[in-house]
């Protein structure tokens, strides 16, 4: 991935107060991470970033809203999936730059800029559904609570299923009589 300086926050030059930034996340943004568009084909998102700088910690609140272009797992049709994401990233100063937790970074006091592109991409990726269904299939999945338990295919010919009245093994009949 090439580093896009558009997403660099000049943290060394910022004063100790609250700062606002806005970013547009479109096809060019997603191509930096996934050139073939296999994960996210396209998007039209707007990110509002609020950075609160203090002497010890930088708190970055991000709100991402818009749509991403996904491919349906069932029909392979593309569709627009709406997203509304809110995340907080804490950045603290330390001896060496490292990621302490998913939402906590450590940087050195000499760090001039902080690139947010990877963090914004990760927030979007984590907000996507595991099962990507076109909206026309969403109603089918929501209406039928037993959709995951339906039998789709059986190798047994029709009418040759096990009878509920007769146990499959005669030993079970003896156990039923114990009551």
Backbone as JSON Lines, residues from 0, in Angstrom:
{"i":0,"aa":"X","n":[0.83,-1.17,0.0],"ca":[0.0,0.0,0.0],"c":[0.88,1.24,0.0]}
{"i":1,"aa":"X","n":[0.6,2.15,-0.87],"ca":[1.34,3.41,-0.85],"c":[0.69,4.34,0.17]}
{"i":2,"aa":"X","n":[1.51,5.11,0.8],"ca":[1.02,6.04,1.83],"c":[0.46,7.28,1.16]}
{"i":3,"aa":"X","n":[-0.8,7.57,1.44],"ca":[-1.44,8.75,0.9],"c":[-1.35,9.86,1.94]}
{"i":4,"aa":"X","n":[-0.63,10.92,1.62],"ca":[-0.4,11.99,2.58],"c":[-1.69,12.76,2.91]}
{"i":5,"aa":"X","n":[-2.73,12.56,2.14],"ca":[-4.02,13.2,2.42],"c":[-4.54,12.79,3.8]}
{"i":6,"aa":"X","n":[-4.2,11.6,4.24],"ca":[-4.69,11.08,5.52],"c":[-3.69,11.26,6.66]}
{"i":7,"aa":"X","n":[-2.63,12.01,6.43],"ca":[-1.65,12.3,7.47],"c":[-2.15,13.44,8.36]}
{"i":8,"aa":"X","n":[-2.16,13.19,9.67],"ca":[-2.51,14.24,10.61],"c":[-1.21,14.83,11.15]}
{"i":9,"aa":"X","n":[-1.01,16.14,11.02],"ca":[0.25,16.76,11.47],"c":[0.26,16.96,12.99]}
{"i":10,"aa":"X","n":[0.39,15.89,13.74],"ca":[0.21,15.95,15.2],"c":[1.29,16.79,15.89]}
{"i":11,"aa":"X","n":[2.47,16.89,15.33],"ca":[3.54,17.67,15.96],"c":[3.23,19.17,15.93]}
{"i":12,"aa":"X","n":[2.56,19.62,14.89],"ca":[2.27,21.05,14.74],"c":[0.96,21.47,15.39]}
{"i":13,"aa":"X","n":[0.16,20.52,15.85],"ca":[-1.15,20.85,16.42],"c":[-1.0,21.35,17.86]}
{"i":14,"aa":"X","n":[-1.8,22.32,18.19],"ca":[-1.78,22.84,19.56],"c":[-2.61,21.94,20.47]}
{"i":15,"aa":"X","n":[-2.5,22.15,21.77],"ca":[-3.21,21.34,22.75],"c":[-4.67,21.79,22.86]}
{"i":16,"aa":"X","n":[-5.49,21.3,21.94],"ca":[-6.92,21.61,21.93],"c":[-7.62,20.61,21.0]}
{"i":17,"aa":"X","n":[-8.87,20.86,20.68],"ca":[-9.65,19.99,19.8],"c":[-9.54,20.48,18.36]}
{"i":18,"aa":"X","n":[-9.32,19.53,17.44],"ca":[-9.19,19.83,16.01],"c":[-10.17,18.97,15.23]}
{"i":19,"aa":"X","n":[-10.66,19.5,14.11],"ca":[-11.61,18.78,13.25],"c":[-10.97,18.53,11.89]}
{"i":20,"aa":"X","n":[-11.21,17.31,11.35],"ca":[-10.74,16.95,10.02],"c":[-11.87,16.23,9.3]}
{"i":21,"aa":"X","n":[-11.88,16.32,7.97],"ca":[-12.88,15.61,7.17],"c":[-12.17,14.93,6.01]}
{"i":22,"aa":"X","n":[-12.6,13.7,5.72],"ca":[-12.01,12.92,4.63],"c":[-13.11,12.31,3.79]}
{"i":23,"aa":"X","n":[-12.87,12.26,2.49],"ca":[-13.77,11.56,1.57],"c":[-13.12,10.23,1.21]}
{"i":24,"aa":"X","n":[-13.85,9.14,1.4],"ca":[-13.34,7.8,1.12],"c":[-14.08,7.26,-0.1]}
{"i":25,"aa":"X","n":[-13.36,7.16,-1.22],"ca":[-13.97,6.73,-2.47],"c":[-13.18,5.57,-3.07]}
{"i":26,"aa":"X","n":[-13.39,5.31,-4.35],"ca":[-12.74,4.19,-5.03],"c":[-11.21,4.27,-4.92]}
{"i":27,"aa":"X","n":[-10.64,5.46,-5.07],"ca":[-9.19,5.61,-4.99],"c":[-8.67,5.21,-3.61]}
{"i":28,"aa":"X","n":[-9.43,5.52,-2.57],"ca":[-9.03,5.14,-1.21],"c":[-8.99,3.61,-1.08]}
{"i":29,"aa":"X","n":[-10.02,2.93,-1.55],"ca":[-10.09,1.48,-1.4],"c":[-9.08,0.76,-2.3]}
{"i":30,"aa":"X","n":[-8.73,1.35,-3.44],"ca":[-7.73,0.75,-4.33],"c":[-6.34,0.74,-3.71]}
{"i":31,"aa":"X","n":[-6.06,1.62,-2.75],"ca":[-4.78,1.61,-2.07],"c":[-4.57,0.31,-1.3]}
{"i":32,"aa":"X","n":[-5.65,-0.25,-0.79],"ca":[-5.57,-1.44,0.05],"c":[-5.91,-2.72,-0.72]}
{"i":33,"aa":"X","n":[-6.82,-2.63,-1.67],"ca":[-7.31,-3.79,-2.4],"c":[-7.44,-3.42,-3.88]}
{"i":34,"aa":"X","n":[-6.33,-3.49,-4.64],"ca":[-6.36,-3.03,-6.04],"c":[-7.38,-3.75,-6.92]}
{"i":35,"aa":"X","n":[-7.66,-5.04,-6.65],"ca":[-8.62,-5.78,-7.47],"c":[-10.05,-5.58,-7.01]}
{"i":36,"aa":"X","n":[-10.27,-4.97,-5.88],"ca":[-11.62,-4.75,-5.38],"c":[-12.31,-6.02,-4.93]}
{"i":37,"aa":"X","n":[-11.56,-6.99,-4.44],"ca":[-12.15,-8.26,-4.03],"c":[-12.91,-8.13,-2.71]}
{"i":38,"aa":"X","n":[-12.44,-7.29,-1.8],"ca":[-13.08,-7.15,-0.5],"c":[-14.15,-6.07,-0.54]}
{"i":39,"aa":"X","n":[-13.77,-4.87,-0.95],"ca":[-14.7,-3.76,-1.12],"c":[-14.46,-3.2,-2.51]}
{"i":40,"aa":"X","n":[-15.46,-3.27,-3.36],"ca":[-15.31,-2.84,-4.75],"c":[-15.21,-1.32,-4.88]}
{"i":41,"aa":"X","n":[-16.02,-0.61,-4.11],"ca":[-16.08,0.84,-4.23],"c":[-16.77,1.38,-2.99]}
{"i":42,"aa":"X","n":[-16.75,2.66,-2.84],"ca":[-17.43,3.26,-1.7],"c":[-17.62,4.75,-1.88]}
{"i":43,"aa":"X","n":[-18.58,5.28,-1.17],"ca":[-18.83,6.71,-1.13],"c":[-19.1,7.04,0.34]}
{"i":44,"aa":"X","n":[-18.0,7.3,1.06],"ca":[-18.09,7.51,2.5],"c":[-17.49,8.86,2.87]}
{"i":45,"aa":"X","n":[-18.0,9.41,3.95],"ca":[-17.48,10.66,4.49],"c":[-17.05,10.4,5.93]}
{"i":46,"aa":"X","n":[-15.82,10.75,6.26],"ca":[-15.29,10.53,7.61],"c":[-15.07,11.88,8.29]}
{"i":47,"aa":"X","n":[-15.7,12.04,9.44],"ca":[-15.48,13.21,10.29],"c":[-14.57,12.77,11.43]}
{"i":48,"aa":"X","n":[-13.43,13.42,11.59],"ca":[-12.46,13.04,12.6],"c":[-12.28,14.22,13.56]}
{"i":49,"aa":"X","n":[-12.43,13.91,14.85],"ca":[-12.19,14.9,15.9],"c":[-10.97,14.44,16.68]}
{"i":50,"aa":"X","n":[-9.96,15.28,16.69],"ca":[-8.71,14.98,17.39],"c":[-8.6,15.89,18.61]}
{"i":51,"aa":"X","n":[-8.45,15.27,19.78],"ca":[-8.28,16.02,21.01],"c":[-6.86,15.77,21.5]}
{"i":52,"aa":"X","n":[-6.04,16.82,21.47],"ca":[-4.64,16.67,21.85],"c":[-4.41,17.24,23.25]}
{"i":53,"aa":"X","n":[-3.82,16.4,24.11],"ca":[-3.4,16.84,25.44],"c":[-1.9,16.56,25.55]}
{"i":54,"aa":"X","n":[-1.32,16.85,26.69],"ca":[0.12,16.65,26.85],"c":[0.52,15.18,26.83]}
{"i":55,"aa":"X","n":[-0.35,14.3,27.31],"ca":[0.0,12.89,27.42],"c":[-0.65,11.99,26.38]}
{"i":56,"aa":"X","n":[-1.86,12.34,25.95],"ca":[-2.64,11.45,25.08],"c":[-3.3,12.25,23.96]}
{"i":57,"aa":"X","n":[-3.4,11.6,22.81],"ca":[-4.18,12.15,21.71],"c":[-5.38,11.21,21.53]}
{"i":58,"aa":"X","n":[-6.58,11.76,21.59],"ca":[-7.8,10.97,21.41],"c":[-8.38,11.33,20.05]}
{"i":59,"aa":"X","n":[-8.61,10.3,19.23],"ca":[-9.13,10.52,17.88],"c":[-10.48,9.82,17.76]}
{"i":60,"aa":"X","n":[-11.53,10.62,17.67],"ca":[-12.88,10.1,17.47],"c":[-13.19,10.19,15.97]}
{"i":61,"aa":"X","n":[-13.63,9.08,15.39],"ca":[-13.97,9.11,13.96],"c":[-15.4,8.64,13.77]}
{"i":62,"aa":"X","n":[-16.1,9.32,12.88],"ca":[-17.46,8.96,12.51],"c":[-17.49,8.83,10.99]}
{"i":63,"aa":"X","n":[-17.76,7.62,10.51],"ca":[-17.75,7.32,9.07],"c":[-19.16,6.99,8.66]}
{"i":64,"aa":"X","n":[-19.65,7.67,7.63],"ca":[-21.02,7.44,7.18],"c":[-21.06,7.45,5.65]}
{"i":65,"aa":"X","n":[-21.84,6.53,5.09],"ca":[-22.0,6.45,3.64],"c":[-22.31,5.03,3.21]}
{"i":66,"aa":"X","n":[-21.94,4.69,1.98],"ca":[-22.21,3.35,1.45],"c":[-20.95,2.77,0.84]}
{"i":67,"aa":"X","n":[-20.86,1.45,0.89],"ca":[-19.79,0.73,0.2],"c":[-20.43,-0.22,-0.79]}
{"i":68,"aa":"X","n":[-19.71,-0.47,-1.86],"ca":[-20.19,-1.37,-2.92],"c":[-19.68,-2.77,-2.61]}
{"i":69,"aa":"X","n":[-20.61,-3.7,-2.36],"ca":[-20.26,-5.07,-2.03],"c":[-20.81,-6.03,-3.06]}
{"i":70,"aa":"X","n":[-20.29,-7.25,-3.06],"ca":[-20.78,-8.3,-3.94],"c":[-21.56,-9.3,-3.1]}
{"i":71,"aa":"X","n":[-22.79,-9.58,-3.52],"ca":[-23.66,-10.51,-2.8],"c":[-23.07,-11.91,-2.84]}
{"i":72,"aa":"X","n":[-23.06,-12.58,-1.68],"ca":[-22.53,-13.95,-1.59],"c":[-23.44,-14.95,-2.3]}
{"i":73,"aa":"X","n":[-24.72,-14.65,-2.42],"ca":[-25.66,-15.59,-3.01],"c":[-25.78,-15.42,-4.53]}
{"i":74,"aa":"X","n":[-25.95,-14.19,-4.99],"ca":[-26.2,-13.96,-6.42],"c":[-25.03,-13.37,-7.18]}
{"i":75,"aa":"X","n":[-23.99,-12.93,-6.49],"ca":[-22.82,-12.25,-7.06],"c":[-23.17,-10.91,-7.71]}
{"i":76,"aa":"X","n":[-24.35,-10.37,-7.38],"ca":[-24.73,-9.03,-7.82],"c":[-24.09,-8.01,-6.89]}
{"i":77,"aa":"X","n":[-23.72,-6.87,-7.44],"ca":[-23.19,-5.81,-6.61],"c":[-24.34,-4.97,-6.06]}
{"i":78,"aa":"X","n":[-24.16,-4.47,-4.84],"ca":[-25.17,-3.63,-4.22],"c":[-24.49,-2.65,-3.27]}
{"i":79,"aa":"X","n":[-25.19,-1.57,-2.93],"ca":[-24.68,-0.57,-2.0],"c":[-25.13,-0.91,-0.59]}
{"i":80,"aa":"X","n":[-24.16,-1.04,0.31],"ca":[-24.44,-1.37,1.7],"c":[-24.2,-0.12,2.56]}
{"i":81,"aa":"X","n":[-25.21,0.34,3.3],"ca":[-25.02,1.55,4.12],"c":[-24.19,1.26,5.37]}
{"i":82,"aa":"X","n":[-23.37,2.23,5.75],"ca":[-22.55,2.11,6.96],"c":[-22.66,3.39,7.78]}
{"i":83,"aa":"X","n":[-22.64,3.23,9.09],"ca":[-22.59,4.35,10.02],"c":[-21.74,3.87,11.19]}
{"i":84,"aa":"X","n":[-20.47,4.3,11.23],"ca":[-19.48,3.75,12.14],"c":[-18.93,4.86,13.04]}
{"i":85,"aa":"X","n":[-18.79,4.54,14.31],"ca":[-18.16,5.45,15.26],"c":[-17.07,4.69,16.0]}
{"i":86,"aa":"X","n":[-15.85,5.22,16.02],"ca":[-14.72,4.57,16.7],"c":[-13.86,5.62,17.39]}
{"i":87,"aa":"X","n":[-13.1,5.14,18.38],"ca":[-12.16,6.0,19.1],"c":[-10.79,5.33,19.11]}
{"i":88,"aa":"X","n":[-9.78,6.11,18.78],"ca":[-8.39,5.65,18.8],"c":[-7.62,6.5,19.79]}
{"i":89,"aa":"X","n":[-6.93,5.84,20.72],"ca":[-6.1,6.55,21.68],"c":[-4.63,6.42,21.25]}
{"i":90,"aa":"X","n":[-3.93,7.53,21.27],"ca":[-2.51,7.56,20.91],"c":[-1.77,8.15,22.09]}
{"i":91,"aa":"X","n":[-0.83,7.36,22.61],"ca":[-0.04,7.85,23.74],"c":[1.43,7.91,23.34]}
{"i":92,"aa":"X","n":[2.17,8.66,24.12],"ca":[3.6,8.8,23.85],"c":[4.39,7.77,24.65]}
{"i":93,"aa":"X","n":[5.45,7.22,24.02],"ca":[6.28,6.22,24.67],"c":[7.67,6.18,24.06]}
{"i":94,"aa":"X","n":[8.44,5.16,24.43],"ca":[9.83,5.03,23.97],"c":[9.94,4.57,22.53]}
{"i":95,"aa":"X","n":[9.0,3.71,22.09],"ca":[9.06,3.17,20.73],"c":[7.64,3.11,20.14]}
{"i":96,"aa":"X","n":[7.54,3.25,18.82],"ca":[6.21,3.16,18.22],"c":[5.73,1.7,18.15]}
{"i":97,"aa":"X","n":[4.53,1.46,18.66],"ca":[3.95,0.12,18.58],"c":[2.46,0.2,18.83]}
{"i":98,"aa":"X","n":[1.77,-0.86,18.43],"ca":[0.34,-0.96,18.65],"c":[0.13,-1.75,19.94]}
{"i":99,"aa":"X","n":[-0.44,-1.1,20.94],"ca":[-0.63,-1.74,22.24],"c":[-1.92,-2.55,22.3]}
{"i":100,"aa":"X","n":[-2.92,-2.11,21.58],"ca":[-4.22,-2.77,21.55],"c":[-4.87,-2.38,20.22]}
{"i":101,"aa":"X","n":[-6.06,-2.91,19.96],"ca":[-6.73,-2.58,18.7],"c":[-6.98,-1.08,18.59]}
{"i":102,"aa":"X","n":[-7.28,-0.43,19.7],"ca":[-7.6,0.99,19.68],"c":[-6.63,1.84,20.49]}
{"i":103,"aa":"X","n":[-5.44,1.33,20.73],"ca":[-4.43,2.1,21.48],"c":[-3.09,1.97,20.76]}
{"i":104,"aa":"X","n":[-2.53,3.13,20.38],"ca":[-1.22,3.18,19.74],"c":[-0.23,3.9,20.64]}
{"i":105,"aa":"X","n":[1.02,3.54,20.48],"ca":[2.08,4.27,21.17],"c":[3.01,4.83,20.11]}
{"i":106,"aa":"X","n":[3.32,6.11,20.22],"ca":[4.25,6.77,19.29],"c":[5.33,7.46,20.1]}
{"i":107,"aa":"X","n":[6.4,7.81,19.44],"ca":[7.47,8.55,20.12],"c":[7.15,10.04,20.09]}
{"i":108,"aa":"X","n":[7.7,10.81,20.99],"ca":[7.45,12.27,20.98],"c":[7.98,12.96,19.71]}
{"i":109,"aa":"X","n":[8.9,12.3,19.0],"ca":[9.46,12.88,17.77],"c":[8.58,12.64,16.55]}
{"i":110,"aa":"X","n":[7.52,11.88,16.67],"ca":[6.63,11.57,15.54],"c":[5.98,12.86,15.04]}
{"i":111,"aa":"X","n":[6.11,13.14,13.74],"ca":[5.57,14.37,13.17],"c":[4.14,14.21,12.67]}
{"i":112,"aa":"X","n":[3.86,13.06,12.02],"ca":[2.53,12.85,11.45],"c":[2.0,11.47,11.83]}
{"i":113,"aa":"X","n":[0.7,11.34,11.79],"ca":[0.03,10.07,12.05],"c":[-0.9,9.81,10.88]}
{"i":114,"aa":"X","n":[-0.66,8.71,10.15],"ca":[-1.48,8.37,8.99],"c":[-2.7,7.58,9.46]}
{"i":115,"aa":"X","n":[-3.89,8.08,9.14],"ca":[-5.15,7.45,9.57],"c":[-5.74,6.51,8.54]}
{"i":116,"aa":"X","n":[-5.17,6.4,7.36],"ca":[-5.78,5.63,6.27],"c":[-6.03,4.18,6.67]}
{"i":117,"aa":"X","n":[-5.04,3.51,7.22],"ca":[-5.2,2.1,7.6],"c":[-6.26,1.93,8.68]}
{"i":118,"aa":"X","n":[-6.3,2.84,9.62],"ca":[-7.3,2.75,10.69],"c":[-8.71,2.93,10.14]}
{"i":119,"aa":"X","n":[-8.91,3.88,9.25],"ca":[-10.23,4.09,8.65],"c":[-10.65,2.86,7.84]}
{"i":120,"aa":"X","n":[-9.71,2.3,7.08],"ca":[-10.01,1.1,6.29],"c":[-10.38,-0.08,7.2]}
{"i":121,"aa":"X","n":[-9.66,-0.24,8.3],"ca":[-9.96,-1.32,9.23],"c":[-11.32,-1.14,9.88]}
{"i":122,"aa":"X","n":[-11.68,0.09,10.24],"ca":[-13.0,0.34,10.83],"c":[-14.1,-0.05,9.86]}
{"i":123,"aa":"X","n":[-13.91,0.28,8.59],"ca":[-14.91,-0.06,7.57],"c":[-14.98,-1.57,7.4]}
{"i":124,"aa":"X","n":[-13.83,-2.23,7.31],"ca":[-13.81,-3.68,7.13],"c":[-14.46,-4.42,8.28]}
{"i":125,"aa":"X","n":[-14.27,-3.94,9.5],"ca":[-14.87,-4.59,10.66],"c":[-16.37,-4.36,10.76]}
{"i":126,"aa":"X","n":[-16.86,-3.31,10.11],"ca":[-18.3,-3.02,10.16],"c":[-19.1,-3.78,9.1]}
{"i":127,"aa":"X","n":[-18.42,-4.42,8.16],"ca":[-19.12,-5.16,7.11],"c":[-19.72,-6.44,7.67]}
{"i":128,"aa":"X","n":[-20.88,-6.85,7.13],"ca":[-21.47,-8.1,7.61],"c":[-20.67,-9.31,7.14]}
{"i":129,"aa":"X","n":[-20.7,-10.37,7.95],"ca":[-20.0,-11.61,7.57],"c":[-20.65,-12.21,6.32]}
{"i":130,"aa":"X","n":[-21.96,-12.2,6.29],"ca":[-22.71,-12.74,5.16],"c":[-23.25,-11.55,4.37]}
{"i":131,"aa":"X","n":[-22.73,-11.36,3.19],"ca":[-23.12,-10.22,2.38],"c":[-24.29,-10.62,1.47]}
{"i":132,"aa":"X","n":[-25.49,-10.14,1.81],"ca":[-26.68,-10.47,1.04],"c":[-27.26,-9.22,0.42]}
{"i":133,"aa":"X","n":[-27.61,-9.33,-0.85],"ca":[-28.29,-8.26,-1.57],"c":[-29.59,-7.94,-0.82]}
{"i":134,"aa":"X","n":[-30.03,-6.7,-0.79],"ca":[-31.25,-6.35,-0.04],"c":[-32.47,-7.18,-0.44]}
{"i":135,"aa":"X","n":[-32.54,-7.67,-1.66],"ca":[-33.71,-8.46,-2.05],"c":[-33.72,-9.83,-1.34]}
{"i":136,"aa":"X","n":[-32.58,-10.28,-0.83],"ca":[-32.52,-11.54,-0.09],"c":[-32.6,-11.31,1.42]}
{"i":137,"aa":"X","n":[-32.45,-10.09,1.88],"ca":[-32.49,-9.8,3.3],"c":[-33.84,-10.16,3.9]}
{"i":138,"aa":"X","n":[-34.93,-9.87,3.2],"ca":[-36.26,-10.17,3.73],"c":[-36.48,-11.65,3.89]}
{"i":139,"aa":"X","n":[-35.95,-12.46,2.97],"ca":[-36.07,-13.91,3.08],"c":[-35.39,-14.41,4.35]}
{"i":140,"aa":"X","n":[-34.21,-13.91,4.62],"ca":[-33.46,-14.35,5.8],"c":[-34.13,-13.87,7.08]}
{"i":141,"aa":"X","n":[-34.73,-12.67,7.07],"ca":[-35.37,-12.13,8.26],"c":[-36.73,-12.77,8.55]}
{"i":142,"aa":"X","n":[-37.49,-13.14,7.49],"ca":[-38.83,-13.69,7.67],"c":[-38.82,-15.1,8.22]}
{"i":143,"aa":"X","n":[-37.81,-15.89,7.89],"ca":[-37.79,-17.3,8.27],"c":[-36.75,-17.54,9.36]}
{"i":144,"aa":"X","n":[-37.19,-17.68,10.63],"ca":[-36.21,-17.88,11.7],"c":[-35.5,-19.22,11.61]}
{"i":145,"aa":"X","n":[-36.09,-20.21,10.92],"ca":[-35.47,-21.53,10.78],"c":[-34.72,-21.67,9.46]}
{"i":146,"aa":"X","n":[-34.34,-20.56,8.84],"ca":[-33.68,-20.63,7.53],"c":[-32.39,-21.41,7.59]}
{"i":147,"aa":"X","n":[-31.71,-21.39,8.71],"ca":[-30.43,-22.11,8.8],"c":[-30.64,-23.6,9.0]}
{"i":148,"aa":"X","n":[-31.87,-24.02,9.35],"ca":[-32.11,-25.44,9.61],"c":[-32.86,-26.13,8.48]}
{"i":149,"aa":"X","n":[-33.1,-25.44,7.39],"ca":[-33.79,-26.06,6.27],"c":[-32.9,-27.1,5.6]}
{"i":150,"aa":"X","n":[-33.55,-28.2,5.17],"ca":[-32.83,-29.22,4.43],"c":[-32.85,-28.83,2.96]}
{"i":151,"aa":"X","n":[-31.71,-28.61,2.4],"ca":[-31.61,-28.17,1.0],"c":[-31.46,-29.38,0.08]}
{"i":152,"aa":"X","n":[-30.72,-30.39,0.51],"ca":[-30.42,-31.53,-0.36],"c":[-30.41,-32.8,0.47]}
{"i":153,"aa":"X","n":[-31.0,-33.84,-0.08],"ca":[-30.99,-35.14,0.6],"c":[-30.73,-36.23,-0.43]}
{"i":154,"aa":"X","n":[-29.94,-37.24,-0.05],"ca":[-29.66,-38.35,-0.96],"c":[-30.7,-39.46,-0.82]}
{"i":155,"aa":"X","n":[-31.57,-39.36,0.18],"ca":[-32.6,-40.36,0.42],"c":[-33.77,-40.1,-0.53]}
{"i":156,"aa":"X","n":[-34.24,-41.13,-1.26],"ca":[-35.4,-40.93,-2.15],"c":[-36.65,-40.56,-1.35]}
{"i":157,"aa":"X","n":[-37.58,-39.82,-1.96],"ca":[-38.81,-39.44,-1.25],"c":[-39.57,-40.68,-0.77]}
{"i":158,"aa":"X","n":[-40.1,-40.58,0.46],"ca":[-40.88,-41.68,1.01],"c":[-40.04,-42.74,1.7]}
{"i":159,"aa":"X","n":[-38.75,-42.66,1.66],"ca":[-37.9,-43.65,2.3],"c":[-37.23,-43.11,3.56]}
{"i":160,"aa":"X","n":[-37.87,-42.16,4.22],"ca":[-37.33,-41.6,5.44],"c":[-37.62,-42.49,6.63]}
{"i":161,"aa":"X","n":[-36.94,-42.31,7.73],"ca":[-37.18,-43.12,8.91],"c":[-38.55,-42.79,9.51]}
{"i":162,"aa":"X","n":[-39.25,-43.81,9.96],"ca":[-40.55,-43.64,10.6],"c":[-40.33,-43.2,12.03]}
{"i":163,"aa":"X","n":[-41.12,-42.24,12.51],"ca":[-41.0,-41.82,13.88],"c":[-41.61,-42.85,14.84]}
{"i":164,"aa":"X","n":[-42.57,-43.68,14.34],"ca":[-43.22,-44.67,15.19],"c":[-42.31,-45.85,15.48]}
{"i":165,"aa":"X","n":[-41.5,-46.24,14.53],"ca":[-40.62,-47.39,14.72],"c":[-39.19,-46.91,14.96]}
{"i":166,"aa":"X","n":[-38.57,-47.37,16.05],"ca":[-37.18,-46.97,16.27],"c":[-36.26,-47.63,15.26]}
{"i":167,"aa":"X","n":[-35.16,-46.98,14.96],"ca":[-34.21,-47.51,13.99],"c":[-33.51,-48.75,14.51]}
{"i":168,"aa":"X","n":[-33.39,-48.89,15.81],"ca":[-32.68,-50.01,16.43],"c":[-33.61,-50.63,17.48]}
{"i":169,"aa":"X","n":[-33.81,-51.97,17.46],"ca":[-34.74,-52.6,18.42],"c":[-34.32,-52.4,19.87]}
{"i":170,"aa":"X","n":[-33.08,-52.11,20.14],"ca":[-32.65,-51.89,21.53],"c":[-33.3,-50.64,22.11]}
{"i":171,"aa":"X","n":[-33.62,-49.65,21.26],"ca":[-34.27,-48.44,21.73],"c":[-35.69,-48.74,22.19]}
{"i":172,"aa":"X","n":[-36.34,-49.71,21.57],"ca":[-37.7,-50.08,21.98],"c":[-37.69,-50.61,23.41]}
{"i":173,"aa":"X","n":[-36.7,-51.39,23.75],"ca":[-36.61,-51.92,25.11],"c":[-36.39,-50.79,26.11]}
{"i":174,"aa":"X","n":[-35.6,-49.75,25.71],"ca":[-35.36,-48.62,26.6],"c":[-36.61,-47.78,26.79]}
{"i":175,"aa":"X","n":[-37.45,-47.67,25.78],"ca":[-38.69,-46.91,25.88],"c":[-39.64,-47.55,26.88]}
{"i":176,"aa":"X","n":[-39.59,-48.87,27.0],"ca":[-40.49,-49.57,27.91],"c":[-40.08,-49.45,29.37]}
{"i":177,"aa":"X","n":[-38.91,-48.91,29.67],"ca":[-38.45,-48.78,31.05],"c":[-39.24,-47.77,31.84]}
{"i":178,"aa":"X","n":[-39.87,-46.82,31.18],"ca":[-40.65,-45.8,31.9],"c":[-41.86,-46.41,32.45]}
